[in-house]
Amino acid sequence: MTKKLSVGGQAVIEGVMMKGPEKMAVAVRQANGEIAVDVKPVSSIRDRYPFFKKPFLRGVVSLVESLVDGMKALSYSAQISGEEEEKLDDKEMALTITVSVLLAVLLFVVVPTGAMRLLQDRGVGPVALNLVEGFLRLGIFLLYIGGISRQQEIQRVFQYHGAEHKTIYTYEHGLPLVVENVRPFSTLHPRCGTNFLMIVMLISIFIFAFLGWPSLPVRIMSRIVLMPVVAGISYEIIRYAGSHIEHPWVRRAILPGLLLQKLTTREPDDSQIEVAIASLKAVLPPDESHEQE
């Protein structure tokens, strides 16, 4: 059997982005019912500078590149689906990413560590303060996911998220990429970005617990500076889990992330599965893509 490519993806507005080693594709269901597919070559700093392929470093690079690719895919899908009239240019994209990162820092760093002032005044020790902060951060994250999952527009994105996972499962099992084969598979996948985020939250609780309790500005900076370390460790865990999923202890370790995917995925309909199939076929080599027809 031909070795399968390592393929990842992301749900976008009325569509799915798939990324393989050489190509990235965004497939979007247009207002007229047709599927538009945009394919671009994959360019990674890891290919130009092999140093960044080293363990832990590759996780940080992958996170940054995934964020940039994801924002570009979202911008394209919003334009094609009719949600926006114009695609964001590079400056607008940079501004959008910057604002998103700043809001994430405010919500998941500044708010939880600042709130610990209430416990600090009661004489709670540094380790306990860091642990409570970490679990508060996790709680805010879960509330955020739960809150947005109630929005109808987001629920459709989560359906495409489920279609992405089902389609990748079908490909990994060596089955032809047709709706009938894709439909029975699970919407939960061990290599999902949701799993990555959950592991980031849990690893950060452990690492930050031993940092002491300096002033608020120092605490905020320490969380930001150490985030690449946390991301690098989390990436290696996800990478290992994806290739050793047959081990019971691995399945138990990723269970929190799989449970969280019950919030971030929904069962897709056949038309959404068709979009995910179109996206995945577009990143496969020509000979393998023809085999899937």
N, C-alpha and C positions, 0 to 999 in steps of 0.2 A: 504493500500500500504506500502511495506517495505521502511523504511527510507533510502534515498540514502546517500552513503558515500560522504564526502567532498573530491573531487579529483581536483588536479591541474596538470599542465603539462608544458612542454617546447619543442619547436622544436629543433631538433639537425640536424646533417648532414645526409640527406637522411632518417630521421626518427623522432620519437616522444618519449619523456620521459613522463610518467604519474606517479604520486605519490599519493597514498592513505594513510590512517592512519597507515596501517601495512606493505604495500609493495610498492616498487618502481620498475618500469619496463621501459626498453629502447627497443623499437622495431625499427629495421633498415632494409631497403630494400637493400639486397646484390646485387653485380654485376650480379649474376646468376638469379636474379629475385625473389628469395625466401626471406622470412622475418625472420630475426634472432631476438629473444626476450631474453633479459637478465633480470632476476627478482632477486631482493635483498630485505631482510627485512629492514624496516625503523627503524632507531635508532636515537632518538632525546634526546638532553640534557634535554629537557622539561619533558620527561618521568622519568628520573633519579632524577631530581631536580625540583619539582613542583613549586618552587619559580619563575622559569622562564616562567611559564604559566600566570603570572599576566599581566594585560593590559599594553601595551607599551613595557614592557620587552620582551614579546613573539614576538613582531614585529621585534626587533633587532635580536633575536635568529633565527627567521624564515629567515631573510634576509641572515645571514651568512651561515646557513645550505643550503639554496637554491643556494647560490653562489657555495658552495663546490659540492653539488649534480649535479648542472648544468655543472660544469667543468668536472666532472667524466663522465657524460652522453655524453658530446661532445667528450671526448677522446675515449670512447668506440665506438661511432658512426663513428668517423673518421677511426678507425682501421677496423671495420666490413665492412664499405662501400668501403674500399680500398683507402681512402684518405691518410692514414698513415699506415706504416708497423707494428709499435709497439705501445702498449698502454702506456701512461705516468705512471711512478711509482710515489710514494708519494712525493719524493723530487722534481721531475719535475713538479708535479701538484702544489705543494706549490710555486715553483718559478714562474709558469705561473700565478697563482692567484695574487702573490705579484706584478709582473710586470704590470698586468692588472689594479690593484688598483692604483698603482703609476701613470700610464698613465691617468687614470680617474681623479685623483687629479690634475695632471698637466693641463689637458684640461678643466675641469669643475670648478676648484677652483683657481689655480694659474693664468691662463690666464685671466679670466674675472675680478678678483679683481685687478690684476696688471695693466690691461688696464685702470682702473679708474684714474690712475695718470694724464691722459690727462684732465679729468674733475676737479680733485682736484686742479690743478694749475689754474683753472678758477674761483675758489672760490665757487664751488657747495657744499651745506651742506651735513652732514653725512647721513641723511635719504634718500635724493635724490641719493647720491652715491651708497648706498646699494641697492636701488630699481633698478637703472640702471644696476648695476652689476648683480642682479638677473635676469633681463630680458635678459641681454646679455648672461648669462649662459643658459637660456632657448633657446635663438636663436642658440647658438652653438650646443646644444643638438638636436634641430630640423634639423639643417643643417647636422649634423652627420648622423642622421637616414635617411634623404632624400638622402644623398650621397651614403651610403652603399646599400640602396634599389635599386639602379640602376645596381648593380652587378648581373650577371646572377646566380652565386652560391648562393648569399643571397636571391634572388627572390625565389629559390627553397626552402630554409629554411623557408621563409615567407609563402609559400604554405603549408608546413607541419604545420606551426603555425596556419593557417586557418583550417586545418584538425583537429588539436587538439581541437580548440574551438568548431567546429561543432559536434565533437564526444562527448565532454562533455555535450553540450546542449542536444543531443539526449538521453544520459543517464539520465540527470536531468529531462527530460520530460517523463521518464519511457517507452521509446520505445526500441524495440529490436535493438541491435547494428549491423545493416546491412547497406551497402552502400546506398541503396535506401532511408532509413530513415535519414541518416546523411546528405546527399547531400543538402536538401533544407534549412538547418539552416544557420544562420548568421556566418560570420567569426569574428564578434566583440563580446567580452565577458566582462562583468563588472568586473570580478575578475582577469583579465589579468595583468601580470607583467608590461605591457606597461602602463596601468592605474596607477599602483603603481609608476612608474618612473615619470609620469606627475604630480601626486599629490606631490611627493617629491620635484620636481622643484618649484611648486606653494607654498607649505608650507614653503620652505626654503626662498623664497622671503619675505614672511611676517615676519618670525622669525628674519632673519638677518637684516631686515630694522631697528631694534631698538637696534643694538649692538654698535652704535657709529662708529667712523672711526679711530681706532688705527693704529699702524705701519703695514707694509705689512706682516712681519712674524707672528704678533699677529692675524691679520685678517685670514691668511691661517690656523693657528692652531685653531682658534675659529670655522671656518667652518668645519674642520675635527672633532673636539671634539663634536660639536653639531649635527653631522650627525646621530648618533644613536637616538637622540631625534626626529629629523625630520622623520627618518625611522619608529620609534615607533608610532608616531602620524599618519603617512600616512597609516601604516598597519591597524590601528584601523578604519580609514575612509573606506578603501577598504573592510574590514571585515563587517562593518555595511552596506555599500552600497550593498554588495553581498546578504545580507539577507533581505534588504528592498527596492529592486529594483522596487517594485510596486508603490512607492511614486514618484510623478512627480518631486519634488524638488531634490530627490536623482538622478534621471535620468539626470536632468539638471546639477547637480554637477559633475557627471562623464563624461559629454559630451566631454570635452577636451581630456580625455584619449581615449574615443571611436573614436574620430576623428583621433587621432594619430595612432590608430590601422589600419586605412585605409592605412597607410604607412607600418606597420609591419606585415600585413597579406595579403595573396592573395588567390584567389579561388583555391582550390586543385583539382587535378584530382582523379579519382576513385582509382587508385593504391596507392595514398598517403593517402586517406581516409582509405583504408584497413590496412595500417601500424598503423594509429592512433587507429583504432578499436582493433587491436591485442595488442597494448600497454595497452589500457584501460582495456580490458578483463583480462589481466594478473594481475592487481592489485585488481580486485574484489574478494570477497569471492567465494569459489568454487560453492556453491549453486546458487548464483546470476549470476556468470559467465555462468553457464549452461543454466540459463533462457534466456540469451542474444543470445544463438545460434539458 
